[in-house]
Amino acid sequence: MDALLGPVCAPYDDEELEILQAWETGALKPVNGMAQHIRTHRDAGAATFKKDQRLNIRISSRDLKNLQARALEEGVPYQTFAASLLHKFVSGRLT
């Protein structure tokens, strides 16, 4: 944060500029049933992040070290990284 100018912002990408322009020109319209949409998405998000089961697996030391290194690159704990990989795989987003 710059003391004289306030927060420093990164430049917008093309998609963000398109959204900003649509907002400023009034091209964005409200969605009917917004409260229901919000509830639906909130529930889906809660179900996605609910961790109510435990999984114990045995893997090689080499694989664990590589998993930990990749998690470190991503800035997350390796258990979280492993859970994310498994979720992406079973949901078809990782092949």
A tleap script that builds the chain and sets N, CA, C and O, in Angstrom:
source leaprc.protein.ff14SB
mol = sequence {
  NMET ASP ALA LEU LEU GLY PRO VAL CYS ALA
  PRO TYR ASP ASP GLU GLU LEU GLU ILE LEU
  GLN ALA TRP GLU THR GLY ALA LEU LYS PRO
  VAL ASN GLY MET ALA GLN HIE ILE ARG THR
  HIE ARG ASP ALA GLY ALA ALA THR PHE LYS
  LYS ASP GLN ARG LEU ASN ILE ARG ILE SER
  SER ARG ASP LEU LYS ASN LEU GLN ALA ARG
  ALA LEU GLU GLU GLY VAL PRO TYR GLN THR
  PHE ALA ALA SER LEU LEU HIE LYS PHE VAL
  SER GLY ARG LEU CTHR
}
set mol.1.N position { 0.845 -1.184 0.000 }
set mol.1.CA position { 0.000 0.000 0.000 }
set mol.1.C position { 0.883 1.237 0.000 }
set mol.1.O position { 1.799 1.337 0.816 }
set mol.2.N position { 0.634 2.154 -0.874 }
set mol.2.CA position { 1.366 3.400 -0.965 }
set mol.2.C position { 0.727 4.397 0.003 }
set mol.2.O position { -0.486 4.603 -0.031 }
set mol.3.N position { 1.527 5.009 0.855 }
set mol.3.CA position { 0.990 5.908 1.874 }
set mol.3.C position { 0.285 7.116 1.266 }
set mol.3.O position { -0.672 7.628 1.846 }
set mol.4.N position { 0.743 7.574 0.114 }
set mol.4.CA position { 0.154 8.757 -0.500 }
set mol.4.C position { -0.976 8.434 -1.468 }
set mol.4.O position { -1.942 9.189 -1.580 }
set mol.5.N position { -0.852 7.310 -2.167 }
set mol.5.CA position { -1.809 7.004 -3.225 }
set mol.5.C position { -2.875 5.989 -2.832 }
set mol.5.O position { -3.836 5.798 -3.578 }
set mol.6.N position { -2.737 5.344 -1.700 }
set mol.6.CA position { -3.686 4.310 -1.296 }
set mol.6.C position { -3.225 2.959 -1.803 }
set mol.6.O position { -2.058 2.794 -2.158 }
set mol.7.N position { -4.149 1.969 -1.841 }
set mol.7.CA position { -3.761 0.619 -2.256 }
set mol.7.C position { -3.300 0.597 -3.710 }
set mol.7.O position { -3.854 1.286 -4.567 }
set mol.8.N position { -2.288 -0.200 -3.963 }
set mol.8.CA position { -1.771 -0.362 -5.313 }
set mol.8.C position { -2.509 -1.538 -5.949 }
set mol.8.O position { -2.534 -2.630 -5.381 }
set mol.9.N position { -3.109 -1.328 -7.123 }
set mol.9.CA position { -3.885 -2.374 -7.788 }
set mol.9.C position { -3.174 -2.835 -9.046 }
set mol.9.O position { -2.575 -2.043 -9.772 }
set mol.10.N position { -3.253 -4.131 -9.284 }
set mol.10.CA position { -2.715 -4.680 -10.520 }
set mol.10.C position { -3.647 -4.288 -11.666 }
set mol.10.O position { -4.841 -4.089 -11.440 }
set mol.11.N position { -3.128 -4.174 -12.886 }
set mol.11.CA position { -3.998 -3.841 -14.009 }
set mol.11.C position { -5.006 -4.957 -14.260 }
set mol.11.O position { -4.743 -6.125 -13.974 }
set mol.12.N position { -6.153 -4.584 -14.793 }
set mol.12.CA position { -7.197 -5.560 -15.097 }
set mol.12.C position { -6.824 -6.360 -16.341 }
set mol.12.O position { -6.182 -5.840 -17.254 }
set mol.13.N position { -7.234 -7.635 -16.372 }
set mol.13.CA position { -7.056 -8.411 -17.593 }
set mol.13.C position { -8.257 -8.142 -18.506 }
set mol.13.O position { -9.179 -7.427 -18.112 }
set mol.14.N position { -8.260 -8.704 -19.718 }
set mol.14.CA position { -9.311 -8.423 -20.700 }
set mol.14.C position { -10.698 -8.805 -20.196 }
set mol.14.O position { -11.662 -8.068 -20.400 }
set mol.15.N position { -10.796 -9.960 -19.537 }
set mol.15.CA position { -12.107 -10.402 -19.036 }
set mol.15.C position { -12.620 -9.454 -17.953 }
set mol.15.O position { -13.803 -9.114 -17.931 }
set mol.16.N position { -11.733 -9.033 -17.060 }
set mol.16.CA position { -12.132 -8.111 -15.997 }
set mol.16.C position { -12.557 -6.764 -16.574 }
set mol.16.O position { -13.513 -6.157 -16.091 }
set mol.17.N position { -11.857 -6.296 -17.596 }
set mol.17.CA position { -12.230 -5.039 -18.242 }
set mol.17.C position { -13.601 -5.139 -18.902 }
set mol.17.O position { -14.387 -4.193 -18.855 }
set mol.18.N position { -13.887 -6.289 -19.516 }
set mol.18.CA position { -15.190 -6.510 -20.144 }
set mol.18.C position { -16.312 -6.472 -19.102 }
set mol.18.O position { -17.359 -5.867 -19.334 }
set mol.19.N position { -16.093 -7.113 -17.968 }
set mol.19.CA position { -17.093 -7.116 -16.889 }
set mol.19.C position { -17.276 -5.706 -16.333 }
set mol.19.O position { -18.405 -5.265 -16.117 }
set mol.20.N position { -16.171 -5.001 -16.102 }
set mol.20.CA position { -16.233 -3.643 -15.582 }
set mol.20.C position { -16.998 -2.729 -16.539 }
set mol.20.O position { -17.821 -1.920 -16.109 }
set mol.21.N position { -16.724 -2.863 -17.831 }
set mol.21.CA position { -17.415 -2.043 -18.825 }
set mol.21.C position { -18.918 -2.361 -18.838 }
set mol.21.O position { -19.745 -1.453 -18.913 }
set mol.22.N position { -19.261 -3.640 -18.767 }
set mol.22.CA position { -20.674 -4.035 -18.743 }
set mol.22.C position { -21.362 -3.469 -17.505 }
set mol.22.O position { -22.508 -3.025 -17.582 }
set mol.23.N position { -20.679 -3.481 -16.375 }
set mol.23.CA position { -21.247 -2.942 -15.141 }
set mol.23.C position { -21.477 -1.437 -15.271 }
set mol.23.O position { -22.539 -0.923 -14.920 }
set mol.24.N position { -20.460 -0.742 -15.784 }
set mol.24.CA position { -20.542 0.718 -15.879 }
set mol.24.C position { -21.581 1.177 -16.889 }
set mol.24.O position { -22.160 2.250 -16.720 }
set mol.25.N position { -21.833 0.398 -17.934 }
set mol.25.CA position { -22.822 0.787 -18.943 }
set mol.25.C position { -24.223 0.293 -18.611 }
set mol.25.O position { -25.173 0.592 -19.335 }
set mol.26.N position { -24.360 -0.459 -17.525 }
set mol.26.CA position { -25.672 -0.957 -17.138 }
set mol.26.C position { -26.122 -2.173 -17.921 }
set mol.26.O position { -27.307 -2.509 -17.916 }
set mol.27.N position { -25.189 -2.842 -18.599 }
set mol.27.CA position { -25.540 -4.011 -19.404 }
set mol.27.C position { -25.814 -5.249 -18.564 }
set mol.27.O position { -26.437 -6.198 -19.041 }
set mol.28.N position { -25.358 -5.249 -17.325 }
set mol.28.CA position { -25.598 -6.402 -16.450 }
set mol.28.C position { -26.993 -6.285 -15.848 }
set mol.28.O position { -27.377 -5.223 -15.358 }
set mol.29.N position { -27.738 -7.364 -15.885 }
set mol.29.CA position { -29.111 -7.376 -15.384 }
set mol.29.C position { -29.214 -8.357 -14.214 }
set mol.29.O position { -28.523 -9.375 -14.200 }
set mol.30.N position { -30.066 -8.059 -13.237 }
set mol.30.CA position { -30.243 -8.979 -12.110 }
set mol.30.C position { -30.833 -10.312 -12.570 }
set mol.30.O position { -31.559 -10.377 -13.562 }
set mol.31.N position { -30.513 -11.347 -11.846 }
set mol.31.CA position { -31.022 -12.683 -12.134 }
set mol.31.C position { -32.263 -12.919 -11.283 }
set mol.31.O position { -32.260 -12.631 -10.086 }
set mol.32.N position { -33.332 -13.447 -11.898 }
set mol.32.CA position { -34.524 -13.790 -11.129 }
set mol.32.C position { -34.195 -14.921 -10.166 }
set mol.32.O position { -33.459 -15.844 -10.517 }
set mol.33.N position { -34.732 -14.856 -8.961 }
set mol.33.CA position { -34.505 -15.903 -7.980 }
set mol.33.C position { -33.091 -15.906 -7.442 }
set mol.33.O position { -32.541 -16.972 -7.165 }
set mol.34.N position { -32.487 -14.733 -7.286 }
set mol.34.CA position { -31.098 -14.632 -6.857 }
set mol.34.C position { -30.865 -15.316 -5.508 }
set mol.34.O position { -29.845 -15.981 -5.328 }
set mol.35.N position { -31.788 -15.166 -4.563 }
set mol.35.CA position { -31.612 -15.775 -3.244 }
set mol.35.C position { -31.486 -17.291 -3.369 }
set mol.35.O position { -30.659 -17.900 -2.691 }
set mol.36.N position { -32.297 -17.904 -4.227 }
set mol.36.CA position { -32.226 -19.353 -4.422 }
set mol.36.C position { -30.905 -19.752 -5.083 }
set mol.36.O position { -30.304 -20.759 -4.709 }
set mol.37.N position { -30.459 -18.974 -6.055 }
set mol.37.CA position { -29.161 -19.241 -6.694 }
set mol.37.C position { -28.035 -19.201 -5.661 }
set mol.37.O position { -27.159 -20.065 -5.646 }
set mol.38.N position { -28.075 -18.193 -4.808 }
set mol.38.CA position { -27.038 -18.058 -3.790 }
set mol.38.C position { -27.076 -19.253 -2.845 }
set mol.38.O position { -26.029 -19.817 -2.526 }
set mol.39.N position { -28.268 -19.650 -2.391 }
set mol.39.CA position { -28.387 -20.809 -1.498 }
set mol.39.C position { -27.858 -22.075 -2.162 }
set mol.39.O position { -27.137 -22.853 -1.539 }
set mol.40.N position { -28.220 -22.280 -3.431 }
set mol.40.CA position { -27.786 -23.469 -4.166 }
set mol.40.C position { -26.266 -23.533 -4.248 }
set mol.40.O position { -25.667 -24.576 -3.985 }
set mol.41.N position { -25.652 -22.425 -4.609 }
set mol.41.CA position { -24.196 -22.396 -4.742 }
set mol.41.C position { -23.504 -22.483 -3.382 }
set mol.41.O position { -22.446 -23.101 -3.264 }
set mol.42.N position { -24.090 -21.874 -2.368 }
set mol.42.CA position { -23.517 -21.954 -1.024 }
set mol.42.C position { -23.545 -23.395 -0.525 }
set mol.42.O position { -22.569 -23.882 0.045 }
set mol.43.N position { -24.677 -24.077 -0.745 }
set mol.43.CA position { -24.794 -25.479 -0.332 }
set mol.43.C position { -23.809 -26.369 -1.081 }
set mol.43.O position { -23.197 -27.260 -0.493 }
set mol.44.N position { -23.656 -26.122 -2.392 }
set mol.44.CA position { -22.710 -26.913 -3.187 }
set mol.44.C position { -21.285 -26.686 -2.686 }
set mol.44.O position { -20.498 -27.628 -2.595 }
set mol.45.N position { -20.958 -25.446 -2.365 }
set mol.45.CA position { -19.626 -25.143 -1.850 }
set mol.45.C position { -19.383 -25.809 -0.504 }
set mol.45.O position { -18.306 -26.353 -0.258 }
set mol.46.N position { -20.379 -25.764 0.359 }
set mol.46.CA position { -20.233 -26.390 1.682 }
set mol.46.C position { -20.039 -27.896 1.542 }
set mol.46.O position { -19.218 -28.489 2.241 }
set mol.47.N position { -20.799 -28.513 0.633 }
set mol.47.CA position { -20.667 -29.960 0.431 }
set mol.47.C position { -19.304 -30.313 -0.150 }
set mol.47.O position { -18.733 -31.352 0.182 }
set mol.48.N position { -18.788 -29.457 -1.008 }
set mol.48.CA position { -17.492 -29.700 -1.629 }
set mol.48.C position { -16.371 -29.678 -0.592 }
set mol.48.O position { -15.454 -30.498 -0.644 }
set mol.49.N position { -16.447 -28.748 0.337 }
set mol.49.CA position { -15.363 -28.578 1.288 }
set mol.49.C position { -15.568 -29.331 2.598 }
set mol.49.O position { -14.708 -29.286 3.479 }
set mol.50.N position { -16.691 -30.019 2.733 }
set mol.50.CA position { -16.940 -30.799 3.939 }
set mol.50.C position { -16.038 -32.027 3.921 }
set mol.50.O position { -16.085 -32.838 2.996 }
set mol.51.N position { -15.240 -32.145 4.931 }
set mol.51.CA position { -14.318 -33.287 5.016 }
set mol.51.C position { -14.743 -34.123 6.205 }
set mol.51.O position { -14.373 -33.831 7.342 }
set mol.52.N position { -15.521 -35.163 5.944 }
set mol.52.CA position { -16.054 -35.975 7.025 }
set mol.52.C position { -15.564 -37.419 6.985 }
set mol.52.O position { -16.033 -38.251 7.761 }
set mol.53.N position { -14.634 -37.723 6.098 }
set mol.53.CA position { -14.091 -39.074 5.994 }
set mol.53.C position { -12.566 -39.018 6.045 }
set mol.53.O position { -11.953 -38.025 5.652 }
set mol.54.N position { -11.980 -40.082 6.525 }
set mol.54.CA position { -10.525 -40.173 6.615 }
set mol.54.C position { -10.044 -41.224 5.620 }
set mol.54.O position { -10.713 -42.234 5.405 }
set mol.55.N position { -8.885 -40.984 5.017 }
set mol.55.CA position { -8.270 -41.919 4.084 }
set mol.55.C position { -6.819 -42.112 4.497 }
set mol.55.O position { -6.059 -41.148 4.580 }
set mol.56.N position { -6.440 -43.345 4.754 }
set mol.56.CA position { -5.044 -43.665 5.071 }
set mol.56.C position { -4.487 -44.507 3.926 }
set mol.56.O position { -5.035 -45.556 3.586 }
set mol.57.N position { -3.399 -44.035 3.344 }
set mol.57.CA position { -2.773 -44.775 2.244 }
set mol.57.C position { -1.277 -44.891 2.507 }
set mol.57.O position { -0.696 -44.111 3.261 }
set mol.58.N position { -0.683 -45.868 1.878 }
set mol.58.CA position { 0.769 -46.027 1.953 }
set mol.58.C position { 1.319 -45.703 0.565 }
set mol.58.O position { 0.891 -46.268 -0.441 }
set mol.59.N position { 2.281 -44.776 0.539 }
set mol.59.CA position { 2.937 -44.435 -0.723 }
set mol.59.C position { 4.447 -44.444 -0.494 }
set mol.59.O position { 4.915 -44.445 0.644 }
set mol.60.N position { 5.185 -44.450 -1.578 }
set mol.60.CA position { 6.642 -44.478 -1.463 }
set mol.60.C position { 7.152 -43.152 -0.900 }
set mol.60.O position { 6.515 -42.109 -1.050 }
set mol.61.N position { 8.293 -43.216 -0.261 }
set mol.61.CA position { 8.923 -42.009 0.289 }
set mol.61.C position { 9.181 -40.990 -0.803 }
set mol.61.O position { 9.013 -39.787 -0.603 }
set mol.62.N position { 9.587 -41.481 -1.951 }
set mol.62.CA position { 9.876 -40.591 -3.085 }
set mol.62.C position { 8.624 -39.845 -3.521 }
set mol.62.O position { 8.660 -38.635 -3.745 }
set mol.63.N position { 7.507 -40.577 -3.641 }
set mol.63.CA position { 6.254 -39.924 -4.039 }
set mol.63.C position { 5.811 -38.902 -2.997 }
set mol.63.O position { 5.335 -37.824 -3.351 }
set mol.64.N position { 5.964 -39.230 -1.729 }
set mol.64.CA position { 5.575 -38.302 -0.670 }
set mol.64.C position { 6.431 -37.042 -0.720 }
set mol.64.O position { 5.909 -35.935 -0.583 }
set mol.65.N position { 7.729 -37.195 -0.914 }
set mol.65.CA position { 8.609 -36.021 -0.995 }
set mol.65.C position { 8.243 -35.147 -2.193 }
set mol.65.O position { 8.233 -33.920 -2.092 }
set mol.66.N position { 7.938 -35.789 -3.338 }
set mol.66.CA position { 7.538 -35.025 -4.515 }
set mol.66.C position { 6.198 -34.321 -4.296 }
set mol.66.O position { 6.011 -33.183 -4.726 }
set mol.67.N position { 5.273 -35.000 -3.628 }
set mol.67.CA position { 3.974 -34.405 -3.313 }
set mol.67.C position { 4.160 -33.200 -2.394 }
set mol.67.O position { 3.543 -32.155 -2.601 }
set mol.68.N position { 4.999 -33.348 -1.395 }
set mol.68.CA position { 5.264 -32.244 -0.471 }
set mol.68.C position { 5.925 -31.066 -1.186 }
set mol.68.O position { 5.617 -29.908 -0.902 }
set mol.69.N position { 6.829 -31.364 -2.109 }
set mol.69.CA position { 7.501 -30.291 -2.862 }
set mol.69.C position { 6.509 -29.526 -3.729 }
set mol.69.O position { 6.544 -28.297 -3.789 }
set mol.70.N position { 5.623 -30.259 -4.401 }
set mol.70.CA position { 4.616 -29.599 -5.250 }
set mol.70.C position { 3.652 -28.772 -4.405 }
set mol.70.O position { 3.265 -27.670 -4.794 }
set mol.71.N position { 3.267 -29.309 -3.250 }
set mol.71.CA position { 2.374 -28.573 -2.354 }
set mol.71.C position { 3.040 -27.284 -1.881 }
set mol.71.O position { 2.391 -26.242 -1.790 }
set mol.72.N position { 4.328 -27.355 -1.583 }
set mol.72.CA position { 5.077 -26.177 -1.163 }
set mol.72.C position { 5.070 -25.120 -2.268 }
set mol.72.O position { 4.914 -23.931 -1.992 }
set mol.73.N position { 5.240 -25.558 -3.527 }
set mol.73.CA position { 5.189 -24.634 -4.666 }
set mol.73.C position { 3.831 -23.946 -4.751 }
set mol.73.O position { 3.739 -22.770 -5.104 }
set mol.74.N position { 2.768 -24.701 -4.420 }
set mol.74.CA position { 1.411 -24.150 -4.471 }
set mol.74.C position { 1.061 -23.350 -3.224 }
set mol.74.O position { 0.072 -22.617 -3.210 }
set mol.75.N position { 1.868 -23.487 -2.181 }
set mol.75.CA position { 1.636 -22.738 -0.955 }
set mol.75.C position { 0.538 -23.304 -0.081 }
set mol.75.O position { -0.122 -22.560 0.646 }
set mol.76.N position { 0.331 -24.623 -0.140 }
set mol.76.CA position { -0.691 -25.265 0.684 }
set mol.76.C position { -0.087 -26.474 1.391 }
set mol.76.O position { 0.919 -27.019 0.937 }
set mol.77.N position { -0.695 -26.896 2.499 }
set mol.77.CA position { -0.210 -28.119 3.145 }
set mol.77.C position { -0.351 -29.314 2.194 }
set mol.77.O position { -1.270 -29.359 1.377 }
set mol.78.N position { 0.569 -30.279 2.310 }
set mol.78.CA position { 0.554 -31.384 1.357 }
set mol.78.C position { -0.708 -32.230 1.479 }
set mol.78.O position { -1.156 -32.801 0.484 }
set mol.79.N position { -1.297 -32.325 2.680 }
set mol.79.CA position { -2.531 -33.086 2.819 }
set mol.79.C position { -3.666 -32.415 2.036 }
set mol.79.O position { -4.462 -33.092 1.385 }
set mol.80.N position { -3.731 -31.095 2.104 }
set mol.80.CA position { -4.734 -30.341 1.357 }
set mol.80.C position { -4.512 -30.507 -0.136 }
set mol.80.O position { -5.462 -30.678 -0.900 }
set mol.81.N position { -3.257 -30.456 -0.544 }
set mol.81.CA position { -2.912 -30.620 -1.953 }
set mol.81.C position { -3.321 -32.007 -2.447 }
set mol.81.O position { -3.885 -32.137 -3.534 }
set mol.82.N position { -3.040 -33.046 -1.654 }
set mol.82.CA position { -3.399 -34.412 -2.033 }
set mol.82.C position { -4.917 -34.554 -2.128 }
set mol.82.O position { -5.420 -35.173 -3.065 }
set mol.83.N position { -5.651 -33.988 -1.169 }
set mol.83.CA position { -7.111 -34.053 -1.198 }
set mol.83.C position { -7.657 -33.339 -2.428 }
set mol.83.O position { -8.616 -33.804 -3.045 }
set mol.84.N position { -7.050 -32.211 -2.785 }
set mol.84.CA position { -7.480 -31.467 -3.970 }
set mol.84.C position { -7.250 -32.279 -5.243 }
set mol.84.O position { -8.110 -32.319 -6.122 }
set mol.85.N position { -6.097 -32.921 -5.339 }
set mol.85.CA position { -5.808 -33.767 -6.505 }
set mol.85.C position { -6.815 -34.900 -6.624 }
set mol.85.O position { -7.323 -35.176 -7.710 }
set mol.86.N position { -7.101 -35.555 -5.507 }
set mol.86.CA position { -8.075 -36.646 -5.532 }
set mol.86.C position { -9.453 -36.140 -5.936 }
set mol.86.O position { -10.141 -36.782 -6.729 }
set mol.87.N position { -9.861 -35.001 -5.400 }
set mol.87.CA position { -11.163 -34.430 -5.751 }
set mol.87.C position { -11.244 -34.110 -7.237 }
set mol.87.O position { -12.235 -34.432 -7.893 }
set mol.88.N position { -10.201 -33.476 -7.768 }
set mol.88.CA position { -10.196 -33.154 -9.205 }
set mol.88.C position { -10.242 -34.411 -10.053 }
set mol.88.O position { -10.911 -34.435 -11.086 }
set mol.89.N position { -9.547 -35.447 -9.638 }
set mol.89.CA position { -9.534 -36.695 -10.413 }
set mol.89.C position { -10.904 -37.351 -10.416 }
set mol.89.O position { -11.410 -37.715 -11.477 }
set mol.90.N position { -11.511 -37.507 -9.252 }
set mol.90.CA position { -12.805 -38.205 -9.205 }
set mol.90.C position { -13.940 -37.379 -9.798 }
set mol.90.O position { -14.972 -37.932 -10.177 }
set mol.91.N position { -13.763 -36.064 -9.883 }
set mol.91.CA position { -14.802 -35.220 -10.499 }
set mol.91.C position { -14.556 -35.030 -11.998 }
set mol.91.O position { -15.293 -34.306 -12.667 }
set mol.92.N position { -13.507 -35.691 -12.522 }
set mol.92.CA position { -13.259 -35.654 -13.968 }
set mol.92.C position { -12.500 -34.449 -14.466 }
set mol.92.O position { -12.380 -34.260 -15.677 }
set mol.93.N position { -11.982 -33.625 -13.570 }
set mol.93.CA position { -11.239 -32.453 -13.999 }
set mol.93.C position { -9.745 -32.676 -14.072 }
set mol.93.O position { -8.996 -31.775 -14.448 }
set mol.94.N position { -9.303 -33.878 -13.713 }
set mol.94.CA position { -7.892 -34.235 -13.774 }
set mol.94.C position { -7.802 -35.618 -14.379 }
set mol.94.O position { -8.325 -36.583 -13.822 }
set mol.95.N position { -7.143 -35.717 -15.511 }
set mol.95.CA position { -7.046 -37.020 -16.189 }
set mol.95.C position { -5.602 -37.456 -16.288 }
set mol.95.O position { -5.316 -38.525 -16.826 }
savepdb mol mol.pdb
quit
